[in-house]
Amino acid sequence: MLVHNSGNGCNVETGTDAEGGNDIDFSKRNTPDQDALIQLSKEAKKYGGTTYEDATILIDWAKEYKVDYHDIEMHPNRPGAASNVPHFHIGKTGHIPIIGNIPAWLKELIYDY
């Protein structure tokens, strides 16, 4: 059963699980903007990554729409190819590689790490 509770200007959808037990709080669902950003990020990962310019746009949107993210980073001391190239994270997409050139100042930061 789902119930819409309205209080203090907030709409919160709650319900019970199939067993009739634990209350389920649906207020943590993504907004349409958050969903769109996560889908774009998944597509970028699926197709092998994105340019530096597009990565910065996705990261800016993550900040704006309050989606978890990791800025552009690299882990040279970790095993695995995905960690050893410049990449970023949006939500739970995992490593999204940066394809092509990155600015010289950023190269110095991440390669000298």
C-alpha positions as CSV (number, residue, x, y, z in Angstrom):
1,M,0.0,0.0,0.0
2,L,1.3,3.5,-0.9
3,V,0.4,6.6,1.0
4,H,1.2,10.2,0.1
5,N,2.0,12.2,3.2
6,S,2.0,15.9,2.8
7,G,3.4,18.0,5.6
8,N,5.6,21.1,6.0
9,G,5.4,21.7,2.3
10,C,7.0,18.3,1.4
11,N,5.4,15.4,-0.3
12,V,6.7,12.1,0.9
13,E,5.5,8.8,-0.5
14,T,5.7,5.8,1.9
15,G,4.4,2.3,1.9
16,T,4.9,-1.2,3.1
17,D,6.9,-4.0,1.6
18,A,5.3,-7.1,0.1
19,E,5.4,-8.8,3.6
20,G,3.4,-5.9,5.1
21,G,6.4,-5.0,7.2
22,N,9.1,-2.3,7.0
23,D,8.0,1.1,5.9
24,I,9.5,2.1,2.5
25,D,10.5,5.7,2.1
26,F,10.3,6.7,-1.6
27,S,11.4,10.3,-0.9
28,K,15.0,9.4,-1.9
29,R,14.1,8.7,-5.5
30,N,16.0,10.6,-8.1
31,T,14.6,13.7,-9.7
32,P,14.1,13.6,-13.5
33,D,17.3,15.8,-13.9
34,Q,19.3,13.4,-11.7
35,D,18.0,10.4,-13.7
36,A,18.9,12.1,-17.0
37,L,22.4,12.8,-15.8
38,I,22.9,9.2,-14.6
39,Q,21.7,7.9,-17.9
40,L,24.0,10.2,-19.9
41,S,26.9,9.0,-17.7
42,K,26.0,5.4,-18.2
43,E,26.0,5.9,-22.0
44,A,29.4,7.7,-21.8
45,K,30.8,4.7,-20.0
46,K,29.1,2.2,-22.4
47,Y,30.7,3.9,-25.4
48,G,34.2,4.0,-23.9
49,G,34.3,7.3,-22.2
50,T,34.0,11.0,-23.0
51,T,36.1,14.0,-23.8
52,Y,37.5,16.3,-21.1
53,E,35.0,19.0,-22.1
54,D,32.0,16.7,-21.8
55,A,33.3,15.3,-18.5
56,T,33.5,18.8,-17.0
57,I,29.9,19.4,-18.1
58,L,28.7,16.1,-16.5
59,I,30.5,16.9,-13.3
60,D,29.0,20.4,-13.2
61,W,25.6,19.0,-13.6
62,A,26.3,16.5,-10.9
63,K,27.1,19.4,-8.6
64,E,24.0,21.3,-9.7
65,Y,21.6,18.4,-9.3
66,K,23.3,17.0,-6.2
67,V,24.3,13.6,-7.6
68,D,27.4,11.9,-6.1
69,Y,30.5,12.3,-8.2
70,H,34.3,12.0,-8.1
71,D,36.2,14.6,-10.0
72,I,38.7,13.7,-12.7
73,E,41.3,11.4,-11.1
74,M,43.8,8.7,-11.7
75,H,45.2,6.0,-9.5
76,P,48.7,5.1,-10.9
77,N,49.5,2.7,-8.0
78,R,46.4,0.6,-8.3
79,P,46.1,-2.5,-10.4
80,G,43.7,-2.5,-13.3
81,A,43.7,-0.4,-16.5
82,A,40.6,1.5,-15.6
83,S,42.3,3.1,-12.6
84,N,45.4,4.0,-14.5
85,V,43.8,6.4,-16.9
86,P,42.2,9.8,-16.2
87,H,38.5,9.1,-15.3
88,F,35.6,10.4,-13.2
89,H,32.5,9.0,-11.5
90,I,28.9,10.1,-11.6
91,G,26.6,8.3,-9.2
92,K,27.4,4.6,-9.2
93,T,28.5,4.3,-12.8
94,G,32.1,3.4,-11.9
95,H,35.1,4.6,-13.9
96,I,34.2,6.8,-16.9
97,P,37.4,7.3,-18.9
98,I,38.5,10.6,-20.4
99,I,39.1,10.1,-24.1
100,G,41.5,12.3,-26.0
101,N,43.5,15.2,-24.7
102,I,43.3,16.8,-21.3
103,P,44.6,20.2,-20.4
104,A,48.4,20.3,-19.6
105,W,47.8,21.7,-16.0
106,L,45.5,18.7,-15.3
107,K,48.0,16.2,-16.7
108,E,50.7,17.6,-14.4
109,L,48.4,17.2,-11.4
110,I,47.3,13.7,-12.0
111,Y,50.5,12.2,-13.6
112,D,52.8,13.7,-10.9
113,Y,50.6,12.3,-8.2
